[in-house]
Amino acid sequence: MKNLSRNLTFQVLTAILLGVLLGAFFPEAGAAMRPLGETFINLIKMVIVPIIFLTVVLGIGSIGNMKKVGRVGGKALLYFELITTFALIIGVVVANLVKPGLGVDTRGASTGAADTAKYASQAAEMDWVAFFTHIVPSNVFEAFAKGDILQVLFFSVLFGLALTKLGHYGEQILLSFERFSRVLFTLLGMIMKLAPLGAFGGMAYTIGKYGVDTLLPLGKLMLVVYTTMFLFVFVVLNLVARIYGFSLWKYLVFIRQEILIVLGTSSSESVLPRMIHKMERFGCSKPVASLTIPTGYSFNLDGTTIYLAIATIFLAQAFRVELTLGQQLTIIGILMVTSKGAAAVTGGGFIVLASTLTATKVIPVEGLALLLGVDRFMSEARAITNLIGNGVATIVVAKSEKEFDEQKYRKAISGQEEEESRIERVA
C-alpha cells in the first residue's frame, strides 16, 4: 500500500476523483480551485521552451546531417497532413450519420452572444497566411519570452545545424547543453510531483464552474465526440501501429501517467517535455523525438480536428442549415488550414471554430454560445487524442528512418525499463 501511494498514476487518479467530488457537491469551492490547475500548467510552461530548445539542438547535433534533418521533418509533416485530413473526414462523416444537432434548442444561443463576441472578433483578425510566415521570429528573445513553440522550434533547428558546422568547438558546446538539459529534466521531475494537485484543481474547477447539469442538453454531442475519438485511436491509430509493428495498447500503458495528467489539467502542453523523454525511452531516437513531438503540437492535432469538424456540422444541424456536399468539402478545406493554428492561438479551438464559421458565412457565429458550457468537458478528449496521436507519429517517423531501438521498446513494454528508471532515481 505504501508503494501504491507513492505511484504517480495512483496519485493523479485519486486527485481527479477528489476534484470531481468537490466540484459536484461544493461547486463554489470547486470553482475556487482554478489557481491550482493554472499554477501547475504555468510551472510546466516555465521549462517547456528551454527544454524544447535544448532537446532539438542536441538531437540535431547528434545527427550532424542537414539532409537527414530535412528528411525527418518532411516525413513528419507528410504524416501529420495525411492523418489530420483523415481525422477531419471521419468527423464530418460521423456528424452526418448521427446528426447530433437535430432537436437542439438554439434559443440559448442569443443569451450567450456577449460571450462569443470576443471569439468572433479575434477570429476576424486572424490571418492564416500570416500564421505560417509567423514561424520565422523577428526577435528570438521575444519568441522565448512568449513561449511561441513554432518560432522556438524554427530557431532551434537553425541553431543546431549551425553547431554541427563548427566541428570540435561545436561538440564542446553540445556537451555543455547536455549537462544543462539534465538539470532542466531534474527540475521537471520536481515539478511533476505536484501533478496530483494540478489535476485536482483542474477537475474541481471544471465540475464546479460548469456543473454536470450543463452536459445534459448537449449530451448527444459529447457522446458523438468522445466515441469518434475513441474509434479514431483504437481503429485508425491501431491500424497504423499494426502496419509499423508495435502495440498501441502497450504504448498507451507506457504513457498512462501522461494521459491522466492531461485528463486532469485539460492541457496536452502539461506533458510536452515528458513526452519527448518518454518517446526516447520507448525506443525512438533522440533526434526524431526532439523534432517530431514539438512540431506535432501545432501540426498534428488529431483530436482538435475531429472536434472542429463535428462541432461545425452540429451547429449547422442545430440551426437547420442544410449544407451541400460542396459546402461540406469547403468546410473540410478551411479546417485543414485553420486547425493547424489551434494550438498557437490564444483561445484555441473556439477561435479556430469561429474563424471557420466566419469563412463559410452559412452558419451563425453566435451559435458558439451553445458550446460554451460543454467545451471544457470536451477539451480533455481533444488533448488526450492529440497527445496519443503525436506519440504514434513519433514512432512511425522513427521506424521509417530506422531510428527505432527494438531493445528499448521490448524493455519499455515489459516494464523492465520503468524498473530500471526507478532504481536510477533511488540511486
SULURWO-V891723 format. One record per backbone hydrogen bond with DSSP energy under -0.5 kcal/mol. NH is the residue of the N-H (numbers start at 1). CO is the residue of the C=O. Records with the same first field share a line. If there is no record, write none. Layout:
# SULURWO-V891723
NH: CO ; CO
This chain:
# SULURWO-V891723
5: 1
6: 2
7: 3 ; 4
11: 7
12: 8
13: 9
14: 10
15: 11
16: 12
17: 13
18: 14
19: 15
20: 16
21: 17
22: 18
23: 19
24: 20
25: 21
26: 22
30: 26
31: 27
32: 28
33: 30
34: 31
35: 32
36: 33
37: 33
38: 34
39: 35
40: 36
41: 37
42: 38
43: 39
44: 40
45: 41
46: 42
47: 43 ; 44
48: 44
49: 45
51: 47
52: 48
53: 49
54: 50
55: 51
56: 52
57: 53
58: 54
59: 55
60: 56
61: 57
62: 58
63: 59
64: 60
69: 65
70: 66
71: 67
72: 68
73: 69
74: 70
75: 71
76: 72
77: 73
78: 74
79: 75
80: 76
81: 77
82: 78
83: 79
84: 80
85: 81
86: 82
87: 83
88: 84
89: 85
90: 86
91: 87
92: 88
93: 89
94: 90
95: 91
96: 92
97: 93
98: 94
99: 95
102: 99
104: 101
106: 104
109: 106
110: 107
111: 107
112: 108 ; 109
113: 110
116: 112
117: 113
118: 114
120: 116
121: 117
122: 118
123: 119
124: 120
125: 121
126: 122 ; 123
128: 126
131: 127
132: 128
133: 129
134: 130
135: 132
136: 133
137: 135
143: 139
144: 140
145: 141
146: 142
147: 143
148: 143
149: 147
152: 148
153: 149
154: 150
155: 151
156: 152
157: 153
158: 154
159: 155
160: 156
161: 157
162: 158
163: 159
164: 160
165: 161 ; 162
166: 163
167: 164
169: 166
171: 167
172: 168
173: 169
174: 170
175: 171
176: 172
177: 173
178: 174
179: 175
180: 176
181: 177
182: 178
183: 179
184: 180
185: 181
186: 182
187: 183
188: 184
189: 185
190: 186
191: 187
192: 188
193: 189 ; 190
194: 191
195: 192
197: 194
198: 194
199: 195
200: 196
201: 197
202: 198
203: 199
204: 200
205: 201
206: 202
207: 203
208: 204
209: 205
210: 206
211: 206 ; 207
214: 210 ; 211
215: 212
216: 212 ; 213
217: 213
218: 214
219: 216
222: 218
223: 219
224: 220
225: 221
226: 222
227: 223
228: 224
229: 225
230: 226
231: 227
232: 228
233: 229
234: 230
235: 231
236: 231
237: 232
238: 233
239: 235
240: 236
241: 237
242: 238
243: 239
244: 240
245: 242
246: 241
248: 246
251: 247
252: 248
253: 249
254: 250
255: 251
256: 253
259: 255
260: 256
261: 257
262: 258
263: 259
264: 260
265: 261
266: 262
270: 267
271: 268
272: 269
275: 271
276: 272
277: 273
278: 274
279: 275
280: 276
281: 277
282: 278
283: 279 ; 280
284: 279
285: 403
289: 285
290: 286
291: 287
292: 288
293: 289
295: 291
296: 292
297: 293
298: 295
299: 295
300: 296
302: 300
305: 301
306: 302
307: 303
308: 304
309: 305
310: 306
311: 307
312: 308
313: 309
314: 310
315: 311
316: 312
317: 313
318: 314
319: 315
320: 317
321: 316
322: 320
323: 321
328: 324
329: 325
330: 326
331: 327
332: 328
333: 329
334: 330
335: 331
336: 332
337: 333 ; 334
338: 334
339: 335
340: 337
341: 338
342: 339
345: 341
348: 345
350: 347
351: 347 ; 348
352: 348
353: 349
354: 350
355: 351
356: 352
357: 353
358: 354
359: 355
360: 356
361: 357
367: 364
368: 365
369: 366
370: 367
371: 368
372: 368 ; 369
375: 371
376: 372
378: 374
379: 375
380: 376
382: 378
383: 379
384: 380
385: 381
386: 382
387: 383
388: 384
389: 385
390: 386
391: 387
392: 388
393: 389
394: 390
395: 391
396: 392
397: 393
398: 394
399: 395
400: 396
401: 397
402: 399
403: 398
405: 283
406: 404
409: 405
410: 406
411: 407
412: 408
413: 409
414: 410
415: 411 ; 412
416: 411
417: 411
419: 415
420: 416
421: 417
422: 418
423: 419
424: 420
425: 421
426: 422
427: 423
